[in-house]
Amino acid sequence: MAGKTCWWVDYIIYKLFRRFFQHPRRILRDHVKRGMTVLDVGCGSGFFSLGMAKMVGVKGRVISVDLQTETIESLKKRAARAGLRERIEPRVCSDRTLEIDDLAGQVDFALAFYVVHHAADAPGLMMEVHRALKPEGKFLIVEPGHHASAAECEATETAAQQAGFTVADHPKLTRDWAVMLVKS
Ligand SMILES: C[S@@+](CC[C@H](N)C(=O)[O-])C[C@H]1O[C@@H](n2cnc3c(N)ncnc32)[C@H](O)[C@@H]1O
């Protein structure tokens, strides 16, 4: 019983932490605009996909990709409950490819939040995102400060540059490392 209580306490604290410190609108408001096509790489159950769907509005589009079927099913339910299902295109990918070749040159903004350190092929993932973006399209990578070491973050940035990105900024986020990349 005590363990169950702790699980719920942890869950609520985590949800509050995310809403307060990682609010999608606060982090993304300078980058995600109405009518945009955005890509949420490793979307999980859609914390950022739902936030971005509100930001892009009825004429916008959010493509949400994850390799876990269960998280994509959870995202579909959450999107339907929020009345955002029509703006969100959930996709299951494999651990070797995002399977987004059909998006080449169509995406305005891409996000990989707490994903790159999990990826089996991070350089490949970055090349796929680079192809999907429009010229000058932006890609924000955020890695958890408590998981990704400085050397891993540096390797991520190097792989992004090798994929053809230019580093535009290192946004300041509470406890996390972030890099804003631009397709050049
Ligand atoms: C820590 S969760 C973050 C989820 C979400 N971005 C968020 O901030 O709530 C990492 C997610 O990345 C997904 N993932 C890991 N490697 C991936 C890959 N190569 N392609 C797509 N998704 C991947 C996992 O399945 C998991 O849902």
The ligand as an SDF file (V2000), in Angstrom:
LIG
                    3D

 27 29  0  0  0  0  0  0  0  0999 V2000
   11.9660    9.7070  -22.2420 C   0  0  0  0  0  0  0  0  0  0  0  0
   10.7690    9.4190  -23.4770 S   0  0  0  0  0  0  0  0  0  0  0  0
   10.3890   11.0920  -23.9500 C   0  0  0  0  0  0  0  0  0  0  0  0
    9.0240   11.2100  -24.5640 C   0  0  0  0  0  0  0  0  0  0  0  0
    8.6150   12.6180  -24.9910 C   0  0  0  0  0  0  0  0  0  0  0  0
    9.5380   13.2120  -25.9350 N   0  0  0  0  0  0  0  0  0  0  0  0
    8.4170   13.5330  -23.8010 C   0  0  0  0  0  0  0  0  0  0  0  0
    9.2120   14.4640  -23.6140 O   0  0  0  0  0  0  0  0  0  0  0  0
    7.4360   13.3220  -23.0470 O   0  0  0  0  0  0  0  0  0  0  0  0
   11.7510    8.8590  -24.8680 C   0  0  0  0  0  0  0  0  0  0  0  0
   10.9030    8.3400  -26.0020 C   0  0  0  0  0  0  0  0  0  0  0  0
   11.7440    8.1890  -27.1530 O   0  0  0  0  0  0  0  0  0  0  0  0
   11.3410    7.0380  -27.8470 C   0  0  0  0  0  0  0  0  0  0  0  0
   12.4610    6.6220  -28.6990 N   0  0  0  0  0  0  0  0  0  0  0  0
   13.6660    6.1450  -28.3330 C   0  0  0  0  0  0  0  0  0  0  0  0
   14.4470    5.8940  -29.4040 N   0  0  0  0  0  0  0  0  0  0  0  0
   13.7060    6.2420  -30.4840 C   0  0  0  0  0  0  0  0  0  0  0  0
   13.9540    6.2130  -31.8830 C   0  0  0  0  0  0  0  0  0  0  0  0
   15.1140    5.7780  -32.3950 N   0  0  0  0  0  0  0  0  0  0  0  0
   12.9730    6.6340  -32.7050 N   0  0  0  0  0  0  0  0  0  0  0  0
   11.8080    7.0670  -32.2100 C   0  0  0  0  0  0  0  0  0  0  0  0
   11.4940    7.1030  -30.8960 N   0  0  0  0  0  0  0  0  0  0  0  0
   12.4500    6.7030  -30.0440 C   0  0  0  0  0  0  0  0  0  0  0  0
   10.9630    6.0570  -26.7400 C   0  0  0  0  0  0  0  0  0  0  0  0
   10.1250    5.0240  -27.2110 O   0  0  0  0  0  0  0  0  0  0  0  0
   10.2630    6.9870  -25.7400 C   0  0  0  0  0  0  0  0  0  0  0  0
    8.8810    7.0630  -25.9580 O   0  0  0  0  0  0  0  0  0  0  0  0
  1  2  1  0
  2  3  1  0
  2 10  1  0
  3  4  1  0
  4  5  1  0
  5  6  1  0
  5  7  1  0
  7  8  2  0
  7  9  1  0
 10 11  1  0
 11 12  1  0
 11 26  1  0
 12 13  1  0
 13 14  1  0
 13 24  1  0
 14 15  1  0
 14 23  1  0
 15 16  2  0
 16 17  1  0
 17 18  1  0
 17 23  2  0
 18 19  1  0
 18 20  2  0
 20 21  1  0
 21 22  2  0
 22 23  1  0
 24 25  1  0
 24 26  1  0
 26 27  1  0
M  CHG  2   2   1   9  -1
M  END
$$$$
